[in-house]
Amino acid sequence: MLVLTRKIGEKLIIGNEIEVQILSISGDQVKIGIKAPASISIHRHEVYEAIQAANVAAAGAKTPDAQMLKRLNRRIIKKEEQ
């Protein structure tokens, strides 16, 4: 991990497109500003972890197979005929 010391108003450049600026420091909190292309997603770590967990859960969700869809379609048709 690269560790840098920055003062308010100073910036970091990541690659050629991402700029990080220290906006303010208050107690143990640092406010940063990030400029990056819209194609790059930027998340707080806890939000990123929640997104990853949701993706894993969604990937494990059972999707209906062809037979189940056929049975469901038959039931719908029967109800419509009644």
BELJO-V545888 format. One record per run of one state. SS is the DSSP state (H for helix, E for strand, C for the rest). FROM is the first residue (numbers start at 1). TO is the last residue. Records with the same first field share a line. If there is no record, write none. Layout:
SS=FROM-TO + FROM-TO
//
This chain:
C=1-10 + 15-17 + 27-28 + 36-44 + 61-65 + 82-82
E=11-14 + 18-26 + 29-35
H=45-60 + 66-81
//
